[in-house]
Amino acid sequence: AERRRRARVQGGWAGRAAVPKAPVVSSLTPPGASPAWMRKDQPHTQKQFVFEKPAEVERRVPEAGVIDKPGVYELSKGPTGISRINLIPGFIDSEQADWMFEQLLQDIPWGQRTHIRQEESFAEPRLTSWYGELPYTYSRITMQPNPNWHPLLTMLKERIEEFSGYTFNSLLCNLYRNEKDSVDWHSDDEPSLGKNPAIASLSFGATRNFEMRKKPSPEENGDYTYVERLKIPLDHGTLLMMEGATQEDWQHRVPKEYHSRDARINLTFRIIYPESDGDWK
């Protein structure tokens, strides 16, 4: 009986198929070693993002250039032509300029005109007088014809004509009584002046700065922030000629001053055409 029991036991084990065991993969890290994600020697597969502010093109406001030496200066050149000025200090010597200034100050019929801007009126911050056989309109102000030239003005006109080669038929006189008087940015480009007018500016009395700025390109949409600027001190007896496309491409002004200034007279000789022929643009 014992032999039969052992035979059954041994036969049972022998009849079963041996099932191989699957290999066991250990997820444990060998003793003393750090996990892979903590090891510093492992290469980084992800790049670190660093924010960099985009570089901006710095645009600086240009400093105003100064013209104070005699000579002809070509300011700019473009489709409208060449803008040119000619500075002649001492065109009238100091001794002659002294008595001319006093005579003009007393004899010219100075008056203060009223401006109209945006439907509001205000007095011009200077005194003016007009000479010429034709009227002159600027900033909605019309200067009536005045053919009665003062003999001194006629003499000065002829002297400038001989020097420049131009023939002038009109004159706008300006009296800046002190540092508070001024004229704002503008161009002498009224239709009655024709295309590319030549203007002769003769100064007497206190030195004042004559400033110029180039008109912005169409891309600037009327922004004068970055345009080229010039500063020209006009002394007693100085002549300034403006020619070519200067009025088309540039503006000018005589600003108010922060320091006390004596009176200054400025004579601007020009050529006026009848309105029917003057609109050349």
Backbone torsions as a table, in degrees:
resi	resn	phi	psi	omega
1	ALA	NA	-40.6	178.4
2	GLU	-63.2	-39.0	-179.1
3	ARG	-67.5	-37.2	180.0
4	ARG	-66.7	-38.3	179.7
5	ARG	-64.1	-43.4	179.8
6	ARG	-65.6	-35.4	-178.9
7	ALA	-66.6	-38.9	179.6
8	ARG	-66.6	-40.7	179.9
9	VAL	-62.7	-47.9	-178.7
10	GLN	-66.3	-36.1	-179.9
11	GLY	-67.8	-35.1	179.1
12	GLY	-64.2	-42.0	-179.9
13	TRP	-70.2	-34.4	-176.6
14	ALA	-71.9	-27.5	-176.3
15	GLY	-81.3	-10.5	-179.6
16	ARG	-88.5	140.4	179.0
17	ALA	-77.1	140.9	179.5
18	ALA	-76.0	123.4	-179.8
19	VAL	-98.4	114.0	-178.6
20	PRO	-67.0	145.5	178.8
21	LYS	-84.6	137.7	177.5
22	ALA	-71.8	142.9	179.3
23	PRO	-63.1	142.8	-179.6
24	VAL	-97.3	121.0	177.8
25	VAL	-95.8	118.9	-178.0
26	SER	-83.3	131.2	175.1
27	SER	-91.4	4.6	-178.9
28	LEU	-84.5	144.0	177.1
29	THR	-85.1	136.9	178.6
30	PRO	-50.3	148.8	-179.4
31	PRO	-54.9	134.1	176.5
32	GLY	88.0	-8.5	-178.1
33	ALA	-101.8	147.3	178.2
34	SER	-85.8	153.3	174.7
35	PRO	-60.1	154.2	-175.2
36	ALA	-58.9	-36.7	-175.4
37	TRP	-73.6	-11.6	178.2
38	MET	-100.0	-7.0	-174.3
39	ARG	-78.5	131.8	179.4
40	LYS	-73.7	-19.5	-177.3
41	ASP	-84.3	0.3	179.4
42	GLN	-80.9	135.4	-179.7
43	PRO	-68.2	143.3	177.8
44	HIS	-81.8	126.7	179.2
45	THR	-95.2	-10.3	-178.9
46	GLN	-114.5	126.7	-179.3
47	LYS	-75.7	143.6	178.8
48	GLN	-83.6	132.3	-178.3
49	PHE	-85.9	126.1	178.1
50	VAL	-120.8	123.7	-179.5
51	PHE	-79.8	127.4	175.9
52	GLU	-120.9	125.0	178.8
53	LYS	-68.7	129.3	-178.9
54	PRO	-60.5	140.5	-178.7
55	ALA	-67.9	133.3	178.8
56	GLU	-106.4	139.4	177.1
57	VAL	-77.7	115.1	-178.1
58	GLU	-78.8	122.5	-178.4
59	ARG	-112.1	115.2	-174.9
60	ARG	-100.1	146.9	175.2
61	VAL	-73.1	121.3	-176.4
62	PRO	-69.3	145.4	175.6
63	GLU	-75.7	148.6	-179.5
64	ALA	-71.2	132.9	173.9
65	GLY	-78.5	157.7	-178.7
66	VAL	-118.7	129.7	174.3
67	ILE	-115.7	110.0	-179.6
68	ASP	-135.9	8.7	177.8
69	LYS	-109.7	145.9	-179.8
70	PRO	-64.6	148.1	177.4
71	GLY	147.1	173.4	177.8
72	VAL	-96.2	129.8	-177.5
73	TYR	-122.6	124.7	174.2
74	GLU	-89.7	108.0	-173.9
75	LEU	-77.2	-41.9	-177.7
76	SER	-161.8	164.9	179.1
77	LYS	-141.9	127.6	-177.6
78	GLY	-155.9	-167.5	-178.9
79	PRO	-59.4	-27.8	-179.3
80	THR	-81.1	-14.3	-179.5
81	GLY	125.2	-166.1	-179.0
82	ILE	-95.9	130.0	173.6
83	SER	-94.4	124.5	-171.6
84	ARG	-140.9	141.0	173.1
85	ILE	-128.3	157.1	177.5
86	ASN	-132.1	117.4	-177.7
87	LEU	-102.1	123.8	-178.4
88	ILE	-126.9	83.8	174.7
89	PRO	-64.7	146.3	178.1
90	GLY	70.0	23.3	176.6
91	PHE	-58.5	-37.4	169.7
92	ILE	-111.3	123.2	-176.4
93	ASP	-65.3	159.4	-169.5
94	SER	-58.3	-43.0	-177.3
95	GLU	-65.2	-44.1	177.4
96	GLN	-66.3	-41.7	-178.1
97	ALA	-60.9	-33.0	-179.4
98	ASP	-61.5	-52.5	-176.6
99	TRP	-73.9	-29.9	175.3
100	MET	-63.4	-42.9	179.6
101	PHE	-59.6	-47.2	-178.4
102	GLU	-63.5	-40.4	-178.7
103	GLN	-68.4	-42.8	179.2
104	LEU	-66.1	-38.1	-179.5
105	LEU	-61.7	-36.5	-176.6
106	GLN	-86.8	-36.2	-167.9
107	ASP	-94.4	-26.3	-177.4
108	ILE	-74.3	134.5	179.0
109	PRO	-76.5	81.9	-176.6
110	TRP	-71.3	143.3	177.0
111	GLY	-146.6	157.6	179.7
112	GLN	-108.2	118.0	-179.1
113	ARG	-88.6	163.5	178.8
114	THR	-109.3	128.4	177.3
115	HIS	-91.1	152.7	171.8
116	ILE	-124.4	118.4	-179.5
117	ARG	-135.7	125.0	-178.5
118	GLN	51.3	46.4	176.3
119	GLU	65.2	12.3	175.7
120	GLU	-116.8	141.3	-178.4
121	SER	-105.8	147.0	176.7
122	PHE	-155.3	152.1	-178.2
123	ALA	-76.0	137.5	176.1
124	GLU	-60.2	137.8	180.0
125	PRO	-82.8	49.7	176.7
126	ARG	-175.7	169.7	176.3
127	LEU	-109.0	149.3	-176.2
128	THR	-137.8	166.3	173.2
129	SER	-156.0	147.4	-174.2
130	TRP	-122.9	139.0	174.9
131	TYR	-130.0	132.9	179.1
132	GLY	154.1	156.8	-178.5
133	GLU	-81.9	-8.7	179.5
134	LEU	-117.2	152.6	175.8
135	PRO	-74.0	162.9	178.6
136	TYR	-135.9	126.3	-178.7
137	THR	-115.3	127.3	174.4
138	TYR	-147.1	142.6	179.6
139	SER	48.7	40.3	177.6
140	ARG	65.5	19.0	173.8
141	ILE	-111.7	130.5	178.4
142	THR	-109.9	121.7	175.2
143	MET	-90.8	123.0	-176.6
144	GLN	-74.4	152.4	-179.0
145	PRO	-56.3	143.5	178.4
146	ASN	-146.1	90.5	-176.5
147	PRO	-81.3	-1.1	-175.0
148	ASN	-88.8	79.5	-177.7
149	TRP	-70.7	137.0	171.5
150	HIS	-67.4	137.7	-177.5
151	PRO	-54.4	-37.2	179.3
152	LEU	-65.9	-39.0	178.5
153	LEU	-66.5	-38.3	177.2
154	THR	-63.4	-42.2	178.4
155	MET	-62.8	-43.1	179.1
156	LEU	-65.7	-40.3	178.2
157	LYS	-59.8	-44.9	-179.0
158	GLU	-66.6	-36.9	179.0
159	ARG	-65.9	-40.9	179.0
160	ILE	-69.3	-38.5	178.5
161	GLU	-62.8	-41.3	178.8
162	GLU	-64.2	-38.8	-179.7
163	PHE	-72.0	-43.4	-170.8
164	SER	-92.7	-25.1	-175.9
165	GLY	87.5	-2.2	177.3
166	TYR	-93.9	158.1	173.9
167	THR	-115.9	120.0	-177.0
168	PHE	-105.6	147.1	179.6
169	ASN	-124.3	2.0	-176.2
170	SER	-146.4	160.3	-178.3
171	LEU	-150.7	128.9	171.3
172	LEU	-107.3	120.1	179.0
173	CYS	-99.6	136.6	179.0
174	ASN	-126.1	133.8	176.2
175	LEU	-117.7	114.4	174.5
176	TYR	-96.8	106.2	-170.7
177	ARG	-70.0	-33.7	-179.8
178	ASN	-160.5	-168.8	-176.4
179	GLU	-65.8	-16.5	-178.7
180	LYS	-83.2	-18.1	178.1
181	ASP	-79.7	148.6	-173.7
182	SER	-164.0	175.5	168.0
183	VAL	-139.1	134.5	-173.4
184	ASP	-80.9	174.7	-179.4
185	TRP	-56.3	132.4	177.5
186	HIS	-166.9	170.6	170.9
187	SER	-125.6	145.1	174.8
188	ASP	-86.8	76.0	-174.3
189	ASP	-126.9	28.6	177.0
190	GLU	-63.9	147.9	-178.2
191	PRO	-54.2	-33.7	-177.6
192	SER	-67.6	-13.2	178.3
193	LEU	-86.5	-10.1	-179.3
194	GLY	78.0	-176.3	-178.4
195	LYS	-86.8	136.2	179.7
196	ASN	50.7	60.6	-176.9
197	PRO	-71.5	150.2	171.8
198	ALA	-98.2	128.9	-178.9
199	ILE	-128.0	130.3	179.4
200	ALA	-108.2	121.5	-176.3
201	SER	-114.2	116.1	-178.2
202	LEU	-114.4	129.2	-173.5
203	SER	-114.8	143.0	174.8
204	PHE	-133.7	149.9	174.5
205	GLY	93.2	-146.3	-174.8
206	ALA	-64.1	145.2	176.6
207	THR	-72.1	129.9	174.5
208	ARG	-129.7	150.7	179.3
209	ASN	-81.1	128.0	174.0
210	PHE	-101.8	114.6	-175.2
211	GLU	-106.7	144.9	179.3
212	MET	-129.9	149.1	173.8
213	ARG	-144.2	140.6	-178.4
214	LYS	-77.4	139.8	178.5
215	LYS	-68.3	138.5	-176.8
216	PRO	-69.7	155.9	176.8
217	SER	-69.7	162.8	179.6
218	PRO	-56.4	-30.6	-178.9
219	GLU	-66.1	-22.4	-177.8
220	GLU	-82.3	-9.2	177.3
221	ASN	53.5	44.9	175.9
222	GLY	78.6	9.7	-179.6
223	ASP	-86.0	118.8	-178.6
224	TYR	-93.6	9.1	-172.4
225	THR	-59.4	-43.8	-170.5
226	TYR	-108.8	17.1	-177.9
227	VAL	-79.0	161.9	178.2
228	GLU	-72.2	138.9	-177.9
229	ARG	-130.7	150.5	179.5
230	LEU	-135.1	151.3	176.7
231	LYS	-129.9	125.2	-176.5
232	ILE	-127.1	106.7	175.9
233	PRO	-72.0	123.1	-178.9
234	LEU	-103.1	109.6	-176.3
235	ASP	-87.9	172.3	175.9
236	HIS	-55.4	119.6	178.1
237	GLY	84.9	10.0	-177.5
238	THR	-87.3	138.0	174.7
239	LEU	-109.1	132.9	175.3
240	LEU	-123.4	121.3	176.6
241	MET	-100.6	131.9	174.2
242	MET	-116.6	125.4	-172.2
243	GLU	-136.7	174.7	175.5
244	GLY	64.4	-135.7	-176.0
245	ALA	-89.7	18.9	-176.1
246	THR	-58.3	-44.3	-179.2
247	GLN	-73.2	-27.2	179.0
248	GLU	-73.8	-38.1	-170.7
249	ASP	-109.6	-7.5	-176.4
250	TRP	-132.7	156.9	169.8
251	GLN	-116.8	162.5	177.4
252	HIS	-144.9	162.7	178.6
253	ARG	-159.3	164.7	167.8
254	VAL	-121.1	103.0	-174.1
255	PRO	-77.0	163.7	171.7
256	LYS	-65.2	155.0	-179.5
257	GLU	-111.8	152.5	178.4
258	TYR	-86.7	-19.2	-179.4
259	HIS	-110.0	158.5	-176.5
260	SER	-60.6	134.8	178.0
261	ARG	-132.4	138.7	174.0
262	ASP	-77.3	179.4	-176.0
263	ALA	-68.0	150.3	177.5
264	ARG	-137.6	136.8	175.3
265	ILE	-112.9	133.9	177.8
266	ASN	-126.5	127.2	179.1
267	LEU	-110.1	121.7	-179.7
268	THR	-115.7	103.6	179.0
269	PHE	-83.0	139.7	-175.7
270	ARG	-151.8	170.7	176.7
271	ILE	-110.9	120.9	179.6
272	ILE	-107.9	134.4	176.5
273	TYR	-107.4	153.1	173.6
274	PRO	-56.9	146.2	-175.4
275	GLU	-55.2	-35.1	-178.0
276	SER	-67.7	-25.8	179.8
277	ASP	-105.6	-8.2	-171.3
278	GLY	-83.6	-22.0	-175.5
279	ASP	-81.5	81.4	-175.6
280	TRP	-91.8	-7.9	-170.7
281	LYS	-87.7	NA	NA
